[in-house]
Amino acid sequence: MSTRQDMELIAELVAPGSRVLDLGCGRGELLALLRDQRQCGGYGIEIADANVLACVQRGVNVIQLNLEEGLALFEDQSFDVVLQLDTLQNLRNTEKMLRETARVGRIGLVSFPNFAYWANRLSVLLGRMPVTKQLPFEWYNTPNIRVGTYVDLERLARKNGLRVLDSFGIQAGQVVRTLPNLRASVAVFKFDRG
Amino acid sequence: MQHYTGGLPPDSEAAPSTHKLVRWLGAVSAAILRKSADLFRIAGALKVPLKRDAQPGVRTCSGAGFCFSEAHMGSIGHVTPQRMQFTQPLPLRGGGALPAYELVYETYGKLNAQRNNAVLVCHALNASHHVAGTYEGQTKSVGWWDNLVGPGKPLDTQSFFVIGVNNLGSCFGSTGPMHPNPDPKAGGRAYGADFPVLTVQDWVDSQARLMDALGITQLAAVIGGSLGGMQALDWSLRYPERLRQCIAIAAAPNLSAQNIAFNEVARRAIVTDPDFHGGHFYEHGTLPRRGLRVARMIGHITYLSDDAMDAKFGRELKHNALSYSTQNIEFQIEGYLRHQGDKFSEYFDANTYLLITRALDYFDPAQEHGGSLTRAFAVARSKFQLVSFTTDWRFPPERSREIVKALVDNGLDASYAEIVAPHGHDAFLLDDPRYHGVLRACFANIATALT
């Protein structure tokens, strides 16, 4: 999650009172926001010790797990919404996790950096991997092991039989619905199992 | 020889490393336990008041920030055990009842006017009610969880009224097998092997009665590690309205076959010792030391990780060269284990060891629910904080995750921290900053909710 504004845009997609599972919940800001403003309950999954501590300090339910090990802990369709924000690109088993998100949640909500954003394209055109606010890492130290675009995710969702309920881009805290693959640095997808 | 960076608790389930420390602690803890047992015998009064003036920072300051820094990570100071008599029989899960009994306990901090800031600390296999602080005149008599409990510590006695209670059947003061059997047929003999077999549930029932007697309707939290964690879980299942937070550390929803197997080896070692005398060794003026030594040695191995043991001892030799003997101590690890066994056999009661390992074996809350832990936790109402340690092979993280799953299935408020720690099961007694950080945050939230 890059900014507070982005986070609030995502939060608006979650129906009030939902039972939420936030995969890669970081320091628990979004869960706290959903709890305080939208009366949502649920859990965050996080691997990093410092983030787990921050969640406990916030009074947010957090379960320390490695997402690469899957979501065996959670029953089918046991959450109203499963959030996977800014996490998918860090995982080795991206496709499996997308399927798992749809299995555990009635609705899946995924956001990730769009590598086809025009500034990224320009950077590659000029011979360098992009280093931006959304992608602040150098090619040799990035945790983003999956490099994908808005359009790529759309195709992956279709391949896995997921139904896209809504999708848009986010650029500088604003929703981008026209040419999002080019104009937005963040891609957002809301889907279910169809 | 390598040393741990973490602090080593004096009453760890598997006590600390390095030979000097081992000898020092051996002498000290045996002395403490003997003396505290004496103390209980001497203390005739029903309730011995705790010395409350032993808390630095509680009364001496008014400015909150200043106060905290002064009291930060302070010791609770001198503490005094108290005892409570219960005359109403305690019905037991295994049938029958314990006709009358005494519980020894300690308290730290102050119960507030609303009586809602009490935290119960449940002990594991070989610990006691002496959770924190020291006994006057015995500077080395530090409580077994003193790194966690005290002014400014994660379980802050400036906010909470902390209660440590010695479980029934123990050998540290509460009614146990070494005490006189009230049955007229016993003719005034000690219970010995006739002490009723206890379960985690029986302990929790007795603890609940102690809370009644202390005027505590609802606990702010129940916390425990290992077998203590099982008691905390049982509180959440059988007295769901009587606690707001359950904290179970290095716990498991039941013992695995391997766990039970280790317990059985320990029990056989004790029971087959000729000095055991069918559990009535008290009247023979002897102790089944050989059995207890072996029991402790096997238990001790399981509390440490392979890596931790290797880091501490490796293949280090006791002497400069091998003596090519099957009986002598060749490797340091052998000497260490024998020392632990010797120490334990002097202060721990054989019947208590049998009772406590059996209570561990029996604990299985899912059993009454067709094996479904999820169904078992349907009645729970409290919040939960679970912690496990990656190298704990006695109660490994997978076992805590089983509990987490049951909590999540029931939509209960729960957090779970899986701490990467090298020390094995005993990590729950050490002061790893990530582990204590989580507990500190958990208690801080409870304290905030109090005000």
Chai-1 contact restraints between the chains, C-beta under 6 A:
chainA,res_idxA,chainB,res_idxB,connection_type,confidence,min_distance_angstrom,max_distance_angstrom,comment,restraint_id
A,D49,B,R434,contact,1.0,0.0,6.0,A-B,restraint_1
A,V52,B,A417,contact,1.0,0.0,6.0,A-B,restraint_2
A,L53,B,G437,contact,1.0,0.0,6.0,A-B,restraint_3
A,L53,B,V438,contact,1.0,0.0,6.0,A-B,restraint_4
A,V56,B,S415,contact,1.0,0.0,6.0,A-B,restraint_5
A,V56,B,V438,contact,1.0,0.0,6.0,A-B,restraint_6
A,V56,B,A441,contact,1.0,0.0,6.0,A-B,restraint_7
A,V56,B,C442,contact,1.0,0.0,6.0,A-B,restraint_8
A,Q57,B,A441,contact,1.0,0.0,6.0,A-B,restraint_9
A,G59,B,N445,contact,1.0,0.0,6.0,A-B,restraint_10
A,N61,B,D413,contact,1.0,0.0,6.0,A-B,restraint_11
A,N61,B,A414,contact,1.0,0.0,6.0,A-B,restraint_12
A,N61,B,S415,contact,1.0,0.0,6.0,A-B,restraint_13
A,V62,B,S415,contact,1.0,0.0,6.0,A-B,restraint_14
A,I63,B,V404,contact,1.0,0.0,6.0,A-B,restraint_15
A,I63,B,Y416,contact,1.0,0.0,6.0,A-B,restraint_16
A,Q64,B,Y416,contact,1.0,0.0,6.0,A-B,restraint_17
A,Q64,B,A417,contact,1.0,0.0,6.0,A-B,restraint_18
A,Q64,B,E418,contact,1.0,0.0,6.0,A-B,restraint_19
A,L73,B,K405,contact,1.0,0.0,6.0,A-B,restraint_20
